[in-house]
Amino acid sequence: MLRLGGTASNSHMVVFQGLQKYLLDRGVESDWVLYSGYDALVEAFVSREIDVAWNGPLSYVKIQRLLDVPSRVLVMRDEDVDFTTHFISQAGSDISSIKKLKGKSFAFGSRGSIQTGLLAYHFLKEAGINPTQDLSDYSFFDDRTGDTRRDEVDVFERVMDGEYDAGAISASTLLRLELDGVDVHERIQKFWDSPAYSHCCFTGQSDMDEEVSQMFTDALVKMEYSDPLGKEILDGEGCKAFVPGITTGWEILEVAAEQEGLI
């Protein structure tokens, strides 16, 4: 019996119910539990309550630092490989580089967001812009009251409308906006792209049975969006496919989290 774990949300309830049925149809018996947050998920994985964790990027880094033998990166969403953060300004703005942000205002995503919170803040500091000293104003999505939009869509719209001079957004959100019919390139301009990094992943115990590990990975990688159950699971995770996990691209996040005192 393969024990799976994730964080509690309505979408994960659907995803894990679907995964249990999907895996059983392919010869893998499983059970699952959802935890109150990523720290509880990390604790459950390290204490071996579960065999596989659906990790956010920071919880994956935390797990790796707590284990003597590294866990396995089994599977990732298609968008979790080579994930990137962009800095954007209004179309036609004279902000063409990070250095030109001095004295300007900047919108971050949620404080808990890796791509537009932690890493965006870190990338600015790495480039010589200290938000508390060098920007005229900045805020995180959590600080901007009355918003019901997704945090990165909020950044896009506030920069587009000129409320903020610049902001942070992920490549995946820009792509979704384009697919939704938004003429992104006429409204904003990208003036900086981050190095590629890794994002979420299904993490397996280091001594997980090889056959079960391979069956789990193969089953998810072969999941098809055209299959109703596959579509339900993939839609729940906001992607079109799963891909084999990689062990690179986490270094940037680990450095940023360490410098900000998160690990």
C-alpha positions as CSV (number, residue, x, y, z in Angstrom):
1,M,0.0,0.0,0.0
2,L,1.5,3.3,-1.1
3,R,0.9,6.1,1.3
4,L,0.5,9.6,-0.3
5,G,0.4,13.0,1.4
6,G,-0.4,16.5,0.4
7,T,-1.7,19.8,1.8
8,A,-5.4,20.3,2.5
9,S,-7.4,22.2,-0.1
10,N,-10.5,21.6,-2.2
11,S,-8.5,21.0,-5.3
12,H,-6.2,18.5,-3.6
13,M,-9.2,16.6,-2.3
14,V,-10.3,16.1,-5.9
15,V,-6.7,15.3,-7.1
16,F,-6.0,12.7,-4.5
17,Q,-9.3,11.0,-4.8
18,G,-8.7,10.8,-8.5
19,L,-5.1,9.6,-8.1
20,Q,-6.2,6.8,-5.8
21,K,-8.6,5.5,-8.5
22,Y,-6.2,6.2,-11.3
23,L,-3.3,4.3,-9.6
24,L,-5.5,1.4,-8.6
25,D,-6.6,0.9,-12.3
26,R,-2.8,0.5,-13.0
27,G,-2.1,-1.9,-10.3
28,V,-0.9,0.4,-7.5
29,E,-2.9,0.3,-4.3
30,S,-2.7,3.6,-2.4
31,D,-4.1,5.6,0.4
32,W,-3.8,9.3,1.1
33,V,-4.0,12.0,3.8
34,L,-4.1,15.8,3.6
35,Y,-2.2,17.9,6.1
36,S,-2.9,21.4,7.5
37,G,0.1,22.9,5.8
38,Y,3.5,22.2,4.3
39,D,5.3,22.1,7.6
40,A,3.0,19.3,8.8
41,L,3.6,17.5,5.4
42,V,7.4,17.8,5.9
43,E,7.1,16.4,9.4
44,A,5.0,13.5,8.1
45,F,7.4,12.6,5.4
46,V,10.5,12.8,7.6
47,S,8.9,10.7,10.2
48,R,7.9,8.2,7.5
49,E,4.1,8.4,8.0
50,I,3.9,8.7,4.2
51,D,5.9,7.2,1.3
52,V,5.2,10.0,-1.2
53,A,4.6,13.8,-0.6
54,W,3.2,16.3,-3.1
55,N,5.6,19.0,-2.1
56,G,5.9,22.7,-2.8
57,P,9.4,23.8,-3.7
58,L,10.3,25.1,-0.2
59,S,9.0,22.0,1.6
60,Y,11.0,19.9,-0.7
61,V,14.2,21.9,0.2
62,K,13.3,21.5,3.9
63,I,12.9,17.8,3.6
64,Q,16.3,17.4,1.8
65,R,18.0,19.3,4.6
66,L,16.5,17.2,7.3
67,L,17.4,13.8,5.8
68,D,20.8,12.0,5.8
69,V,19.9,10.3,2.6
70,P,18.2,12.5,0.0
71,S,14.6,11.7,-1.0
72,R,13.7,11.0,-4.6
73,V,12.1,13.5,-7.0
74,L,9.6,11.1,-8.7
75,V,7.3,13.3,-10.8
76,M,6.7,17.0,-11.5
77,R,4.1,19.0,-13.4
78,D,5.1,20.0,-16.9
79,E,5.4,23.6,-15.8
80,D,7.5,22.8,-12.7
81,V,10.7,22.2,-14.8
82,D,12.7,25.3,-15.7
83,F,10.2,27.6,-13.9
84,T,11.0,31.3,-14.3
85,T,10.1,34.7,-12.7
86,H,9.8,37.8,-14.8
87,F,9.9,41.5,-13.8
88,I,7.4,43.6,-15.8
89,S,6.6,47.2,-16.4
90,Q,4.0,49.0,-18.4
91,A,4.4,48.8,-22.2
92,G,6.5,51.8,-23.3
93,S,7.9,52.4,-19.8
94,D,11.5,53.6,-19.5
95,I,12.2,50.8,-17.0
96,S,14.3,48.6,-19.1
97,S,16.5,47.0,-16.4
98,I,16.6,46.3,-12.7
99,K,18.9,49.3,-12.1
100,K,16.2,51.6,-13.3
101,L,13.9,50.5,-10.5
102,K,15.5,52.9,-8.0
103,G,12.9,55.3,-6.8
104,K,10.1,53.3,-8.4
105,S,7.2,51.3,-7.0
106,F,7.1,47.5,-7.2
107,A,4.3,44.9,-6.7
108,F,5.1,41.4,-5.4
109,G,2.8,38.4,-5.4
110,S,1.8,36.7,-2.1
111,R,4.3,36.6,0.7
112,G,4.0,32.8,0.6
113,S,4.7,32.6,-3.2
114,I,8.0,31.2,-4.1
115,Q,8.1,32.7,-7.6
116,T,6.7,36.2,-7.0
117,G,7.3,36.5,-3.2
118,L,10.5,34.9,-1.8
119,L,12.5,34.6,-5.0
120,A,11.4,37.9,-6.5
121,Y,12.5,39.7,-3.4
122,H,15.8,37.7,-3.4
123,F,16.4,38.5,-7.1
124,L,16.0,42.2,-6.5
125,K,18.5,42.1,-3.6
126,E,21.0,40.0,-5.7
127,A,20.8,42.7,-8.4
128,G,21.6,45.5,-6.0
129,I,18.0,46.8,-5.2
130,N,17.1,46.7,-1.6
131,P,13.3,47.1,-1.6
132,T,13.2,48.8,1.8
133,Q,15.8,51.4,0.8
134,D,15.8,51.8,-3.0
135,L,12.1,51.6,-4.0
136,S,9.6,54.5,-3.5
137,D,7.0,51.9,-2.5
138,Y,6.4,48.2,-2.6
139,S,3.8,45.8,-1.4
140,F,2.9,42.1,-1.3
141,F,-0.5,40.8,-2.4
142,D,-1.4,40.2,1.2
143,D,-1.0,43.9,1.9
144,R,-3.4,45.0,-0.9
145,T,-6.8,44.8,0.6
146,G,-10.1,44.1,-1.2
147,D,-8.5,41.9,-3.9
148,T,-10.3,38.7,-5.0
149,R,-8.0,38.1,-8.0
150,R,-5.1,35.7,-8.0
151,D,-2.0,37.3,-6.7
152,E,-0.1,37.3,-10.0
153,V,-3.0,38.5,-12.0
154,D,-3.3,41.3,-9.5
155,V,0.3,42.3,-10.1
156,F,-0.2,42.2,-13.9
157,E,-3.3,44.5,-13.7
158,R,-1.8,47.0,-11.3
159,V,1.3,47.4,-13.4
160,M,-0.8,47.5,-16.6
161,D,-3.0,50.3,-15.0
162,G,0.0,52.2,-13.8
163,E,-0.7,51.9,-10.1
164,Y,2.8,50.3,-9.7
165,D,5.7,51.0,-11.9
166,A,6.8,47.4,-12.0
167,G,6.1,43.9,-10.6
168,A,6.9,40.2,-10.4
169,I,5.0,37.5,-12.4
170,S,5.8,34.0,-13.4
171,A,6.1,32.8,-17.0
172,S,3.3,30.3,-16.4
173,T,0.9,33.1,-15.5
174,L,1.8,35.1,-18.5
175,L,1.1,32.1,-20.7
176,R,-2.3,31.5,-19.1
177,L,-3.2,35.2,-19.6
178,E,-2.3,34.8,-23.3
179,L,-4.3,31.6,-23.6
180,D,-7.2,33.5,-22.0
181,G,-7.0,36.0,-24.8
182,V,-5.2,38.9,-23.0
183,D,-2.9,40.8,-25.3
184,V,0.0,40.6,-22.9
185,H,2.7,42.1,-25.1
186,E,0.7,45.2,-25.9
187,R,0.1,46.0,-22.3
188,I,3.3,45.2,-20.4
189,Q,7.0,44.6,-21.2
190,K,9.4,42.1,-19.6
191,F,12.6,43.8,-18.6
192,W,14.2,40.9,-16.6
193,D,14.0,37.1,-16.7
194,S,15.2,34.9,-13.8
195,P,17.4,31.9,-14.1
196,A,15.4,28.7,-14.4
197,Y,14.6,26.8,-11.2
198,S,12.5,23.9,-10.1
199,H,9.1,24.1,-8.5
200,C,6.6,21.5,-7.1
201,C,7.3,17.7,-7.1
202,F,6.1,14.3,-5.9
203,T,8.9,13.3,-3.5
204,G,9.5,9.7,-2.6
205,Q,11.3,8.0,0.3
206,S,14.9,7.1,-0.6
207,D,14.4,3.4,0.1
208,M,11.0,3.2,-1.7
209,D,10.5,-0.1,-3.5
210,E,12.0,0.3,-7.0
211,E,9.2,-1.5,-8.8
212,V,6.5,0.6,-7.0
213,S,8.5,3.8,-7.6
214,Q,8.7,3.1,-11.3
215,M,5.0,2.1,-11.5
216,F,4.0,5.3,-9.8
217,T,6.2,7.5,-12.0
218,D,5.2,5.7,-15.2
219,A,1.5,5.9,-14.4
220,L,1.6,9.7,-13.8
221,V,3.9,10.4,-16.8
222,K,1.5,8.4,-19.1
223,M,-1.6,10.3,-17.8
224,E,-3.5,11.7,-20.7
225,Y,-5.5,14.9,-20.7
226,S,-7.9,13.3,-23.1
227,D,-8.9,10.8,-20.4
228,P,-11.7,12.2,-18.2
229,L,-10.1,11.1,-15.0
230,G,-6.7,12.2,-16.1
231,K,-8.2,15.6,-17.1
232,E,-9.8,16.0,-13.6
233,I,-6.4,15.3,-11.9
234,L,-4.4,17.5,-14.2
235,D,-6.9,20.4,-14.1
236,G,-6.8,20.1,-10.3
237,E,-3.1,20.7,-10.5
238,G,-3.3,23.4,-13.2
239,C,-1.2,21.6,-15.7
240,K,-1.5,19.5,-18.9
241,A,0.9,16.7,-18.1
242,F,3.3,15.2,-15.6
243,V,6.9,14.6,-16.4
244,P,9.8,12.7,-14.7
245,G,11.3,14.6,-11.8
246,I,14.7,16.2,-11.9
247,T,17.2,16.9,-9.1
248,T,18.5,20.2,-10.5
249,G,17.2,23.7,-10.3
250,W,16.6,23.7,-6.5
251,E,19.8,25.4,-5.6
252,I,18.6,28.9,-6.2
253,L,15.6,28.4,-3.9
254,E,17.8,26.9,-1.2
255,V,20.2,29.9,-1.2
256,A,17.3,32.4,-1.1
257,A,15.4,30.6,1.7
258,E,18.6,30.4,3.7
259,Q,19.4,34.1,3.2
260,E,15.8,35.1,4.3
261,G,16.0,32.9,7.4
262,L,13.3,30.4,6.2
263,I,15.5,27.3,6.6
